[in-house]
Amino acid sequence: MTREKIQEHITNQNTKFHLPEDPKGKKENLNSERPTRVLTETRHSQREDQSLGKTTGLPTTKLAEKRQRTKTLFKKFNEMNWPLDIRPLNKTLVQDNKWKKTDETQEKRRSFLQEFCKKYGGVSRPQSHLFHMVSRIYVEDKHKILYCEVPKAGCSNWKRILMVLNGLAPSTYNISHDAVHYGKHLKKLDGFDLKGIYTRLNTYTKAVFVRDPMERLVSAFRDKFEHPNSYYHPVFGKAIIKKYRPNACEEALNNGSGVQFKEFIHYLLDSHRPVGMDIHWEKVSKLCYPCLINYDFVGKFETLEEDANYFLQLIGAPKELKFPNFKDRHSSDERTNAQVVRQYLKDLTRTERQLIYDFYYLDYLMFNYTTPFL
């Protein structure tokens, strides 16, 4: 694919970069102008500020204070360059030499991603809604960690690790799947005000863990469509069967169960999907924005335990805390690996396989994954 095509991929994946009004009254509307990537006040936010004076009845002094706080935030974010600067990893807490090879691999990954973004990201105009851009990032303040969640790349066990680091549980093995995903125990970066986001992005260790896109896609399909699921079957399954299965039986149309992988791929590749995207098969480039948020640590599912335990050394986690290796759900199922992926892809045409690769093209390039089974 040409350089121009890659830049088009990067440009088209983002919407306008701006900040919304904070429901707590702390966030203002901003947008960015490239190539300098500084943030400037929009007309929309100015109109909101003007209308505020007409509708709220706040005393003049309070309005003046609010406007001054807004100006201060604009100034701070105008000084904040995008993408964020990449910093050397602080390795002072690494206690032995057994991590030398892991560290060398990590430095190569960081360097590769940085060079890719410098080559292709800097000349395009990737712009996105700030609070959406950080909405997948979990915060652990004690050890100053930001972790961007990539579903089907070890995120459940990473959340268990964050809960233990936060003091919310004594061990990763005592935390259920529901507590991890529905307990609301962990903080996300988009829950902070502008100052909180700004400070953490610039001072905390930022980590993202990724996975071969085709393998991640098959893993998501198996998890959501091959087992009973009270959300994915009625919401996604019914819509997929209705649009992509000719002469579907009434039972399938009513319950959404039994979606075939080929039908799922037709949905994924359809520019007029009957139901929207989902984080479990969304591109990492749109979940974590790696060319704007320069991650300090890039882990891979293929070397998950090794990478994760090295990261825990880097951030000074308790010695006894190790990354868990158990399968979060459907433990009797074989893990999705290259061999399993081949079984699913054999029912697709070469064109369909190529289109899947094109769909995840940025993820393949950014994280240096090899061309899949085309």
BELGI-V561987 format. One record per pair of residues at least 6 apart in sequence whose ideal C-beta (glycine too) atoms are under 7 Angstrom apart, sorted by the first residue. I is the first residue (numbers start at 1). J is the second residue. D is the distance in Angstrom with one decimal. If there is no record, write none. Layout:
i = (I;I)
j = (J;J)
d = (D;D)
This chain:
i = (1;6;6;7;7;7;9;9;10;10;10;10;10;10;11;11;11;13;13;13;14;14;14;15;15;15;16;16;17;17;17;17;17;17;18;18;18;18;18;18;19;19;19;19;19;19;20;20;20;21;21;21;21;22;24;26;26;27;27;28;28;28;29;29;29;29;30;30;30;30;30;30;31;31;31;32;32;32;32;33;34;35;37;37;38;39;39;40;41;49;49;53;73;76;77;77;80;82;83;83;83;83;83;84;84;84;84;85;86;86;86;87;89;89;90;91;93;93;93;94;94;95;99;99;102;102;102;106;109;110;112;113;113;113;114;116;116;117;117;121;126;126;128;131;133;133;134;134;134;135;135;136;136;136;136;137;137;137;137;137;138;138;138;138;138;138;139;139;139;139;139;140;140;140;142;142;143;143;143;143;144;144;144;145;145;145;145;146;146;146;146;146;147;147;147;148;148;148;149;150;150;150;150;150;150;151;151;151;152;152;152;152;152;153;153;153;153;153;154;154;154;156;156;156;157;157;157;157;158;159;159;160;160;160;160;161;161;162;163;163;163;163;164;164;164;165;168;169;172;173;177;177;189;189;201;205;205;205;206;206;206;207;207;207;207;207;208;208;208;208;209;209;209;209;210;210;210;210;211;211;212;212;213;213;213;213;214;214;214;215;215;215;217;218;218;218;218;219;220;220;221;221;222;223;223;224;224;225;225;225;225;227;233;233;233;234;235;236;237;237;237;238;238;239;239;240;240;240;240;241;241;241;241;241;241;242;242;242;243;244;244;244;245;252;261;261;262;262;265;265;265;267;268;268;269;269;279;283;283;283;284;285;285;285;290;297;299;299;299;300;305;305;308;309;309;312;312;327;334;341;342;345;345;350;353;353;354;357;357;357)
j = (361;120;365;120;123;124;361;362;120;121;124;126;291;362;124;125;126;285;286;362;126;127;128;127;128;129;31;127;31;32;127;128;129;130;29;30;31;42;129;130;27;28;29;30;130;131;27;29;131;27;28;29;48;193;193;193;194;193;194;45;70;73;42;44;45;48;39;40;41;42;74;77;39;40;42;38;39;82;127;40;125;122;81;82;78;77;78;78;74;67;70;63;194;198;194;198;198;292;117;291;292;293;294;201;202;293;294;294;110;114;294;296;296;314;314;314;313;314;316;313;314;313;310;313;306;307;310;297;298;298;368;290;298;366;294;365;366;290;291;291;291;292;289;190;289;292;189;190;197;188;190;148;149;287;288;146;147;148;188;189;147;149;162;186;187;188;146;187;188;189;200;162;165;166;165;166;165;315;316;317;203;204;205;204;205;207;315;189;200;204;206;207;158;162;207;208;287;288;155;208;209;210;284;287;288;220;279;280;211;216;219;220;280;209;210;211;216;301;209;301;304;177;180;328;172;323;324;328;209;180;186;172;175;180;324;172;323;186;169;175;185;186;171;172;321;317;185;175;324;324;328;329;197;200;293;296;297;315;293;295;296;295;296;297;299;311;288;290;295;298;299;300;301;304;284;300;301;367;300;301;302;369;360;363;364;369;341;356;372;336;338;341;281;336;340;341;344;336;280;281;261;264;336;329;330;232;280;232;237;259;264;330;255;256;257;256;275;275;256;257;259;253;256;274;275;259;263;264;267;248;252;253;256;259;263;248;253;274;274;263;266;267;263;258;344;347;347;348;348;352;356;273;281;359;355;359;287;360;362;363;363;362;363;366;366;311;307;308;311;307;323;325;323;322;323;321;323;335;340;373;373;353;373;374;373;374;374;364;372;374)
d = (6.7;5.0;6.9;5.7;6.2;4.5;5.9;5.2;6.0;5.7;4.8;5.3;6.9;6.7;4.4;5.8;6.3;6.0;5.5;7.0;4.6;5.3;4.4;6.9;5.8;6.2;6.1;5.2;5.8;4.2;3.5;5.1;6.8;6.6;5.7;5.6;4.0;6.2;6.2;7.0;5.6;6.1;5.6;4.3;4.8;6.7;6.4;6.4;6.0;6.3;6.8;6.3;6.4;6.4;6.9;3.8;6.7;6.2;5.6;5.4;5.1;6.0;5.1;5.4;3.3;6.9;4.2;6.8;6.4;6.8;6.6;5.9;6.6;6.3;5.1;6.7;5.1;6.5;5.7;6.0;4.8;6.5;5.9;3.5;5.0;4.3;5.7;6.9;5.5;6.6;6.9;5.6;5.1;6.2;6.8;6.9;6.2;5.4;6.5;6.0;4.8;7.0;5.2;5.9;6.7;5.9;4.9;6.7;6.9;5.5;4.1;6.3;6.0;6.2;6.9;6.5;6.4;6.3;4.3;4.9;6.3;6.7;5.0;6.5;5.6;6.8;4.6;6.7;4.3;6.0;5.3;6.1;6.0;5.8;6.8;6.3;5.6;7.0;3.8;3.8;6.3;6.6;6.4;4.5;5.0;6.7;4.1;5.1;6.2;6.5;4.5;5.4;4.8;5.1;6.2;5.2;6.8;5.0;6.4;4.1;4.7;6.2;5.8;5.2;7.0;5.9;6.1;4.5;6.6;5.5;6.4;5.0;5.1;5.9;6.3;6.8;5.6;4.7;6.4;6.6;6.7;4.4;6.2;6.1;5.6;6.7;5.9;6.4;6.1;4.8;4.5;7.0;5.9;6.4;5.2;4.4;6.8;4.0;4.7;6.6;6.1;5.9;5.5;5.9;6.7;7.0;5.3;4.4;6.4;4.7;4.5;5.0;6.0;5.1;5.8;4.1;6.3;4.7;5.5;5.7;5.0;6.7;5.3;4.1;6.7;6.4;4.9;6.7;6.7;4.7;6.3;4.0;4.8;6.0;6.3;6.2;6.4;5.6;4.9;5.9;5.8;6.7;6.7;5.7;6.0;6.3;5.2;5.1;4.5;6.5;5.7;5.9;5.8;6.4;6.8;5.0;6.6;5.8;6.2;4.7;5.0;6.3;6.8;4.1;6.6;6.1;5.0;6.5;4.7;6.0;3.9;6.8;6.5;6.9;5.3;5.9;6.9;4.9;6.9;3.7;7.0;5.3;3.7;4.7;6.1;6.8;5.6;6.6;4.5;5.7;7.0;5.4;5.5;5.3;6.6;5.0;5.0;3.9;4.1;4.8;5.8;5.4;6.2;6.9;6.9;4.1;6.4;6.5;6.5;4.5;6.5;6.0;6.2;4.0;5.1;5.1;6.4;5.6;2.7;6.1;4.9;6.5;3.6;4.1;4.3;5.2;5.4;6.4;4.8;5.0;5.1;6.0;6.3;6.3;6.8;6.8;6.0;6.9;4.8;4.4;4.5;6.4;6.0;5.6;5.1;6.4;5.5;6.3;6.3;5.9;6.6;5.8;6.6;6.8;5.2;6.5;6.4;6.0;6.4;5.4;4.9;4.3;5.8;6.3;5.9;5.5;3.7;6.3;6.5;6.3;5.4;5.7;3.7;5.9;5.4;6.1;6.9;6.8;6.2;7.0;6.0;5.8;5.4;6.6;6.7;5.2;5.7;6.9;5.8;6.3)
